[in-house]
Amino acid sequence: MAETLIRRALPRILVIDDDEGVRATLEIMLQEAGLDVLMARDGNQGLDLFLANPVDLVITDMQMPLKSGTQTISEIRRKDPRVPIIAMSGGSLTAKGDLLTAACKNGADRIIEKPFDYDDLSALVRDLLSGRTGASGGVAVGERNTAGGR
């Protein structure tokens, strides 16, 4: 019981990405930053974990099988409009830009391009967990229009 209470005292991050290498890297990075991490291999598993576990922040890939990042973000937003979401995408510049723009339109708070720098993603996570607004400096990041939001 005490272990459960201690673990929940840490901010909990849900990472959704179909790339096992990306998931493993993010898991190590976030755990080393003192965060509790849940991992999902696709949008369906991510939504299941989101519904079963309280989370403080979601990081999701945009291009995944079964359920796209756009669909995943929309469903998470319907369940909890307040949870911060970071959308990430790699691939060609055009496709990446289109996907990340769609992420913002569907409710992502911030976007980041793959490959990303550890410090840039860490700054985004810190900013969103602390409730600060505005994009972190020096990173290819966007911010969701939250008119009337949080």
C-alpha positions as CSV (number, residue, x, y, z in Angstrom):
1,M,0.0,0.0,0.0
2,A,2.8,2.5,0.9
3,E,4.5,1.8,-2.4
4,T,1.3,2.7,-4.3
5,L,1.0,5.9,-2.4
6,I,4.6,6.8,-3.0
7,R,4.4,6.0,-6.7
8,R,1.3,8.1,-7.2
9,A,3.0,11.0,-5.4
10,L,5.1,11.3,-8.6
11,P,3.5,12.9,-11.6
12,R,2.3,10.2,-14.0
13,I,3.0,10.4,-17.7
14,L,1.3,8.2,-20.3
15,V,3.5,7.6,-23.4
16,I,1.7,6.3,-26.5
17,D,4.0,5.3,-29.4
18,D,4.1,2.2,-31.7
19,D,7.9,2.4,-31.9
20,E,9.4,0.2,-29.2
21,G,12.7,2.1,-29.3
22,V,11.0,5.4,-28.8
23,R,8.9,4.1,-25.9
24,A,12.0,2.6,-24.2
25,T,14.0,5.8,-24.6
26,L,11.1,8.0,-23.3
27,E,10.5,5.6,-20.4
28,I,14.1,5.8,-19.3
29,M,14.3,9.6,-19.8
30,L,11.1,10.3,-17.9
31,Q,11.9,7.8,-15.0
32,E,15.3,9.4,-14.6
33,A,13.5,12.7,-14.3
34,G,11.6,11.3,-11.4
35,L,8.3,10.7,-13.1
36,D,6.0,7.7,-13.0
37,V,5.5,6.3,-16.6
38,L,2.8,4.2,-18.3
39,M,3.6,2.9,-21.7
40,A,1.2,2.1,-24.6
41,R,2.1,0.6,-28.0
42,D,-0.9,2.1,-29.8
43,G,-3.9,4.5,-29.4
44,N,-6.3,1.7,-28.3
45,Q,-4.0,0.6,-25.5
46,G,-3.2,4.2,-24.6
47,L,-6.9,5.0,-24.3
48,D,-7.5,1.9,-22.1
49,L,-4.6,2.9,-19.8
50,F,-5.8,6.5,-19.7
51,L,-9.3,5.4,-18.7
52,A,-8.0,3.0,-16.0
53,N,-5.3,5.3,-14.5
54,P,-5.2,8.9,-13.5
55,V,-2.4,10.7,-15.5
56,D,-0.9,14.1,-15.3
57,L,0.3,14.3,-18.9
58,V,0.0,12.4,-22.2
59,I,2.8,12.2,-24.8
60,T,1.5,10.6,-28.1
61,D,2.9,9.8,-31.5
62,M,0.7,10.9,-34.4
63,Q,1.3,8.0,-36.8
64,M,0.3,4.7,-35.3
65,P,-1.6,1.6,-36.4
66,L,-5.2,0.8,-35.2
67,K,-5.9,4.4,-33.9
68,S,-4.1,7.5,-35.1
69,G,-2.7,10.1,-32.8
70,T,-5.4,12.5,-34.0
71,Q,-8.1,10.0,-33.0
72,T,-6.4,9.3,-29.7
73,I,-6.1,13.0,-28.8
74,S,-9.7,13.6,-29.7
75,E,-10.9,10.7,-27.5
76,I,-8.7,11.7,-24.6
77,R,-10.0,15.3,-24.9
78,R,-13.6,14.1,-24.7
79,K,-12.8,12.2,-21.5
80,D,-10.7,14.9,-19.9
81,P,-10.4,18.3,-21.5
82,R,-7.8,19.4,-19.0
83,V,-5.0,16.8,-19.2
84,P,-2.0,18.3,-21.0
85,I,-1.1,16.5,-24.3
86,I,2.2,16.6,-26.2
87,A,1.9,15.3,-29.8
88,M,5.1,14.1,-31.6
89,S,5.7,13.1,-35.1
90,G,8.6,12.2,-37.4
91,G,8.7,11.5,-41.1
92,S,8.8,13.9,-44.0
93,L,8.6,17.6,-43.3
94,T,5.3,18.0,-45.1
95,A,3.6,15.0,-43.5
96,K,5.1,15.9,-40.1
97,G,3.8,19.5,-40.4
98,D,0.3,18.4,-41.4
99,L,0.1,15.8,-38.6
100,L,1.3,18.2,-36.0
101,T,-1.1,20.9,-37.2
102,A,-4.0,18.4,-37.0
103,A,-2.8,17.5,-33.5
104,C,-3.2,21.1,-32.3
105,K,-6.6,21.3,-34.0
106,N,-7.7,18.2,-32.1
107,G,-6.5,19.3,-28.7
108,A,-2.8,18.8,-28.3
109,D,-1.3,21.5,-26.0
110,R,2.1,21.2,-27.5
111,I,3.8,19.5,-30.5
112,I,7.4,18.3,-31.0
113,E,9.1,16.9,-34.0
114,K,11.1,13.7,-34.0
115,P,13.9,13.3,-33.6
116,F,13.7,15.6,-30.6
117,D,16.3,16.8,-28.2
118,Y,16.1,15.4,-24.6
119,D,16.3,18.9,-23.1
120,D,13.6,20.2,-25.4
121,L,11.2,17.5,-24.5
122,S,12.1,17.7,-20.8
123,A,11.3,21.5,-20.9
124,L,7.9,20.8,-22.5
125,V,7.1,18.2,-19.8
126,R,8.2,20.5,-17.0
127,D,6.3,23.5,-18.4
128,L,3.0,21.5,-18.8
129,L,3.3,19.8,-15.4
130,S,3.9,23.2,-13.7
131,G,1.0,24.7,-15.5
132,R,3.0,27.3,-17.3
133,T,1.9,28.5,-20.7
134,G,3.8,29.6,-23.8
135,A,6.2,27.6,-26.0
136,S,9.6,26.6,-24.6
137,G,12.4,28.5,-26.3
138,G,14.4,27.0,-29.1
139,V,12.4,24.0,-29.9
140,A,10.1,23.3,-32.9
141,V,7.1,23.4,-30.8
142,G,3.5,24.6,-31.2
143,E,0.9,25.4,-28.8
144,R,-2.9,24.7,-28.8
145,N,-5.2,27.7,-28.9
146,T,-6.8,27.5,-25.5
147,A,-9.2,30.4,-25.8
148,G,-11.5,30.2,-22.8
149,G,-9.6,27.1,-21.7
150,R,-7.5,26.3,-18.6
